[in-house]
Amino acid sequence: MSDSSSSDIEELGINLQEFRMKRQVRFGSRKTITSTKKDIDLLDTPPELDYYNLLNKGIAILKKDKENGETNKLKLPLDVKKEGRKTKVNIREIAEILDRDEEHLVKFTKNELVTDGSVKEDGYLWLKGIYLKTDLQEVLRKFIENFVVCSICDSVEDTSIIKDKRLYYLKCDKCGGRRCVGNITEGLSKKSNTKPKLRGII
């Protein structure tokens, strides 16, 4: 007989502004390099290729979704239940929403929680041990920060993991940004209290 917890499906709200603030703290305040029109040679440059014209267009594109409030939050239907001495979570549904490889998310989750488990036919990951919903929330936040959200424009819907030689990169189709995420399993912690590390922007 199963001992189900009070774990009705609940949306996991992830505020992408938190990731932006954490990056600012990590990298520190950086001086902005400014230039005037006198510093830029505009001889024989078509109006559509004017530096400031292109800059304004780029900024407008990146901020379009933010102004509409579409990229401020990411919501996931996280369903965590306790069954005896095990915990199950709807890992397949989450992987599909994030558009990430299910096996990668499963391996990341097991490494972060330092446990073992397997995915059943219903798409639930059964983990050995009892874990709170907050434990799974923290794991997902780390995964999203490292392998989903673009560290330049904060996009989550236009990113993908690509392989270049032996390394994997998080590529953003929205702003063209790309950063190394290692060899796909690099960065998986052996201790649940390890802080996620943001890679350098390439």
C-alpha positions in Angstrom: 0.0 0.0 0.0 1.5 3.3 -1.0 2.0 6.2 1.3 1.3 9.1 -1.0 2.3 12.6 0.2 0.3 15.7 -0.3 1.8 16.2 -3.7 -0.8 17.4 -6.2 0.8 18.7 -9.3 2.2 22.1 -8.5 3.7 24.6 -10.9 7.4 25.2 -10.2 7.9 28.9 -10.8 11.5 29.8 -11.7 12.3 33.5 -11.8 15.0 34.0 -14.5 15.9 37.4 -12.9 17.4 35.3 -10.0 19.9 33.8 -12.5 20.8 37.2 -13.8 21.4 38.6 -10.4 23.6 35.6 -9.5 25.7 36.1 -12.6 26.2 39.8 -11.7 27.4 38.8 -8.2 29.8 36.1 -9.7 31.3 38.3 -12.4 31.2 41.5 -10.4 30.5 44.9 -11.7 32.2 45.6 -15.1 32.9 48.9 -16.6 30.9 49.6 -19.7 33.0 50.6 -22.7 31.4 53.6 -24.4 32.3 55.2 -27.7 31.1 58.3 -29.5 30.3 58.8 -33.1 33.6 60.5 -33.4 35.4 57.2 -32.5 33.7 55.3 -35.3 34.6 55.7 -38.9 31.3 56.0 -40.8 32.7 56.9 -44.2 30.7 55.3 -47.0 28.6 53.3 -44.6 25.0 52.7 -45.6 22.3 53.9 -43.1 21.1 50.3 -42.5 24.6 49.3 -41.5 25.1 52.3 -39.1 26.5 51.1 -35.8 23.9 52.7 -33.6 21.1 51.7 -35.9 22.2 48.0 -35.7 22.8 48.3 -31.9 19.3 49.7 -31.3 17.7 46.9 -33.5 19.6 44.3 -31.5 18.6 45.7 -28.2 14.9 45.9 -29.3 14.9 42.2 -30.4 16.4 41.0 -27.1 14.1 43.0 -25.0 10.9 42.4 -26.9 9.9 39.3 -24.9 11.0 40.9 -21.6 8.7 43.9 -22.1 5.8 41.5 -22.7 6.7 39.6 -19.6 7.1 36.4 -21.5 10.6 35.4 -20.3 10.5 36.5 -16.6 9.3 33.2 -15.3 9.4 29.5 -16.3 6.7 27.3 -14.9 7.0 23.5 -14.7 4.3 21.1 -13.5 6.4 19.4 -10.9 4.7 16.3 -9.4 6.6 14.7 -6.5 5.1 11.7 -4.5 6.4 9.4 -1.8 5.7 5.7 -2.2 7.0 3.8 0.8 10.8 4.4 1.0 10.9 5.8 -2.6 10.1 9.1 -4.2 8.8 9.5 -7.7 8.8 12.6 -9.9 7.4 13.2 -13.4 10.8 13.5 -15.0 9.7 12.7 -18.6 7.1 15.5 -18.7 9.7 18.0 -17.4 12.3 16.9 -19.9 9.9 17.3 -22.7 8.9 20.8 -21.6 12.5 21.8 -21.2 13.3 20.2 -24.6 16.3 18.4 -23.0 17.4 14.8 -23.2 15.6 12.7 -20.6 18.6 10.5 -19.8 20.7 13.6 -19.1 18.2 15.1 -16.7 17.8 11.7 -14.9 21.6 11.4 -14.5 21.9 14.9 -13.3 19.1 14.4 -10.7 20.5 11.2 -9.4 24.0 12.7 -9.0 22.7 15.8 -7.3 20.7 13.7 -4.8 23.4 11.1 -4.5 21.0 8.2 -5.1 19.9 5.7 -7.6 16.7 5.2 -9.5 15.0 4.4 -12.8 12.3 5.7 -15.1 9.1 3.6 -15.4 6.8 3.3 -18.4 4.6 6.1 -17.0 7.5 8.6 -17.3 8.1 8.9 -13.6 11.6 8.6 -12.1 11.6 6.4 -9.1 14.3 7.5 -6.7 15.6 5.4 -3.7 15.0 7.4 -0.6 12.5 10.0 0.6 13.0 13.5 -0.8 11.0 16.7 -0.3 9.6 18.7 -3.2 12.0 21.5 -2.3 14.9 19.1 -2.9 13.7 18.4 -6.5 13.0 22.1 -7.0 16.6 23.0 -6.2 17.9 20.2 -8.5 15.7 21.5 -11.4 16.8 25.1 -10.8 20.5 24.0 -11.1 19.8 22.1 -14.2 17.9 24.9 -15.9 20.6 27.4 -14.9 23.4 25.3 -16.3 21.7 23.6 -19.3 18.6 25.6 -20.4 18.7 29.3 -19.8 20.8 31.6 -22.1 23.2 33.6 -19.9 23.1 36.5 -22.3 19.4 37.1 -23.1 17.7 34.8 -20.5 15.8 32.9 -23.2 14.7 29.4 -22.3 12.6 28.5 -25.4 15.2 29.1 -28.1 18.2 27.2 -26.6 19.6 23.8 -27.4 22.6 21.6 -26.5 25.0 21.0 -29.4 28.2 19.0 -29.6 31.4 20.4 -31.1 34.2 17.8 -31.0 34.2 16.4 -27.5 32.5 19.3 -25.8 28.9 20.4 -25.5 27.6 23.9 -25.8 24.4 25.7 -24.9 23.4 27.5 -28.1 20.8 30.3 -28.2 19.0 30.8 -31.5 17.5 34.0 -30.3 20.7 36.1 -29.6 23.3 33.8 -31.2 25.1 33.3 -27.9 27.0 30.2 -27.0 28.7 28.9 -23.9 30.4 25.7 -23.0 28.7 23.3 -20.7 31.5 20.8 -20.7 31.1 17.1 -21.6 27.4 17.0 -20.7 28.1 15.3 -17.4 30.7 17.8 -16.3 29.5 19.9 -13.4 27.4 17.1 -11.9 28.1 17.4 -8.2 28.7 14.5 -5.8 27.3 16.6 -2.9 23.8 18.2 -3.0 25.1 21.4 -1.5 27.5 22.1 -4.3 26.8 25.4 -6.1 26.2 25.4 -9.8 29.0 26.9 -11.8 28.3 29.1 -14.8 30.6 28.6 -17.7 32.3 31.4 -19.5 30.6 33.0 -22.5 32.1 32.1 -25.9 
